[in-house]
């Protein structure tokens, strides 16, 4: 199975790791995972700072390499909400609760362009200690760490 997933992955937190793990589980040992990593230009639309594309890619590569996944995989630049998901043949898209609407839109556009719809697999977001979602925004604000632990203010 060929699976696609995308994001900024900055900083790479436990929610991102769940998303990636699910992508590799779906792909299976003989499948392929294509990871769209937002370009710096696309990431600049975020409300928080972000590390450079090469730094984010290195963190992603380090994480994946340490997981011993048997699926083939590649990282490709993602310069808009859709990336290559509108044009290439693949089987499934893995998204979070936050990005489900983008996946629905991708399927709608694929259908309009005569392409087959793909399966959408939504993971549940990982909760922090306070019961709210772990998010890059919260991490950048200094509220939580990458594992969702609350950061105590001095």
C-alpha positions in Angstrom: 0.0 0.0 0.0 1.2 3.5 -0.8 0.5 6.0 2.0 0.9 9.7 2.0 1.2 12.0 5.1 2.2 15.6 5.4 3.1 18.3 7.8 5.6 20.8 9.1 6.8 18.5 11.8 8.3 21.3 13.9 9.2 20.5 16.6 8.7 16.8 16.0 6.4 15.8 18.9 4.5 12.8 20.1 1.4 13.6 17.9 3.6 13.7 14.8 5.2 10.4 15.9 1.7 8.8 16.1 0.9 10.1 12.7 4.1 8.7 11.2 3.8 5.4 13.0 0.2 4.9 11.7 1.4 5.7 8.2 4.1 3.0 8.3 1.6 0.5 9.9 -0.8 1.0 7.0 1.9 0.8 4.4 3.1 -2.5 5.8 6.5 -4.1 5.2 6.1 -4.1 1.4 4.5 -0.7 1.1 5.7 2.9 0.7 5.2 6.1 2.7 5.6 9.5 1.1 6.0 12.2 3.7 5.3 15.8 2.5 7.4 18.2 4.5 6.3 21.8 4.3 8.8 24.2 2.6 10.0 27.2 4.5 7.8 29.4 2.3 4.6 27.4 3.1 5.6 27.1 6.8 5.9 30.9 7.0 2.1 31.0 7.1 2.2 29.5 10.6 1.5 31.7 13.6 4.7 30.5 15.3 8.4 30.3 14.4 9.8 27.3 12.7 13.2 25.7 12.0 14.6 25.6 8.5 13.6 22.9 6.0 17.0 21.2 6.2 16.8 21.1 10.0 13.2 19.8 10.1 14.1 17.2 7.4 17.1 16.0 9.4 15.0 15.6 12.6 12.4 13.6 10.5 15.1 11.4 8.9 16.7 10.8 12.3 13.4 9.7 13.8 12.4 7.4 11.0 15.8 5.9 10.7 15.7 5.0 14.4 12.3 3.2 14.0 13.5 0.3 11.8 10.5 0.5 9.6 10.6 -2.0 6.7 8.5 0.1 4.3 10.1 2.1 1.6 9.8 5.8 2.3 10.7 9.2 1.0 10.4 12.9 2.0 9.2 15.4 -0.5 8.8 19.2 -0.3 5.2 20.3 0.4 4.7 23.8 -1.0 0.9 23.9 -0.6 -2.0 22.1 1.2 -2.1 19.3 -1.3 1.4 18.6 -2.6 1.5 15.7 -5.0 -1.6 14.1 -3.5 -3.8 15.5 -6.3 -1.7 14.0 -9.1 -0.1 10.7 -8.1 -1.5 7.3 -7.6 -1.6 6.2 -3.9 -3.9 4.3 -1.6 -4.3 6.2 1.6 -3.8 9.5 3.3 -3.1 9.7 7.1 -4.3 12.8 8.9 -5.0 14.1 12.3 -8.3 15.5 13.6 -6.9 18.9 12.8 -6.2 18.2 9.2 -9.2 15.9 8.3 -10.8 18.7 6.2 -7.8 18.9 4.0 -8.0 15.2 3.2 -11.7 15.5 2.3 -10.8 18.4 0.0 -8.0 16.4 -1.6 -10.5 13.6 -2.4 -13.0 16.1 -3.8 -10.4 17.6 -6.1 -9.1 14.1 -7.1 -12.6 13.2 -8.2 -13.0 16.4 -10.1 -9.7 15.6 -12.0 -10.8 12.0 -12.8 -8.6 10.4 -10.2 -9.7 7.7 -7.8 -10.5 8.7 -4.2 -8.1 7.5 -1.6 -8.8 6.0 1.9 -8.6 8.6 4.7 -7.2 7.3 8.0 -7.6 9.8 10.8 -5.6 9.4 14.0 -6.7 10.9 17.3 -4.5 13.7 18.5 -2.2 13.0 21.4 -3.2 14.7 24.5 -0.9 16.7 26.8 -1.0 16.4 30.6 -3.7 19.0 30.8 -6.0 17.1 28.5 -5.6 19.4 25.5 -3.9 18.5 22.2 -0.2 18.5 21.9 0.6 21.0 19.2 3.6 22.8 17.8 2.0 26.1 18.6 1.7 25.1 22.3 5.3 23.9 22.3 6.6 27.1 20.7 4.7 29.1 23.3 6.5 27.2 26.1 3.3 25.7 27.5 4.3 22.0 27.0 7.3 20.0 25.8 7.3 17.6 22.9 5.8 14.8 25.0 2.9 17.0 26.3 4.3 17.6 29.8 3.4 20.9 31.2 6.3 23.4 31.5 6.3 25.0 34.9 6.8 28.8 34.8 9.4 30.1 37.2 
